[in-house]
Amino acid sequence: MKRFIIIPLLATAALAAPSPAAAASRPALGLGLGVVDPEDRDATLWSTINLRFPLGRRLIIEPEVGFWKNGEDFPGGEISEQDLNLGLNLLVDLGGDDLTFWVGAGVGAHFFETEVEVGDVEVDSETDTEFGLHLLGGIDYVLDGDLGLFAAVRYDIVEIDQAKVYGGLRVRF
């Protein structure tokens, strides 16, 4: 019976225990840019900023902010939609030195806004807040010391499902 308790405790301790490399790692700021393909809408530009905080040997917590806006013209006006998301992801570092692979999942609040303009007059505006699930994975490549590049793919399951491909710069501080 003790074996059923000790084995999971040892596995958890091994995963969370800091290694020399993880203990030396510091928080990092990520600035990303890419493409989002929202469900039933045209693909558009997506930008993100995130902070990474190591929680041990392999675990990373990542608060983030992301934004996209999309518009479509019609005779005499425009319909625009946007999503500002605030998220919190838990990532697992799969190892590596200069090239690191990672996967993760998270949750986020998506603040949707839709506006209809005729001429220069806003005739309708709706806002909606939805909570979603984020599934993501990617790679980080260390260029020199504290500076690196990253690339990621991601899928947000929310009112308007969103596939994202993006990359950017990561700076440790």
CORHU-V717114 format. One record per run of one state. SS is the DSSP state (H for helix, E for strand, L for the rest). FROM is the first residue (numbers start at 1). TO is the last residue. Records with the same first field share a line. If there is no record, write none. Layout:
SS: FROM-TO, FROM-TO
This chain:
L: 1-1, 17-19, 25-27, 39-43, 55-58, 75-76, 94-98, 119-120, 145-146, 158-161, 173-173
H: 2-16, 20-24
E: 28-38, 44-54, 59-74, 77-93, 99-118, 121-144, 147-157, 162-172
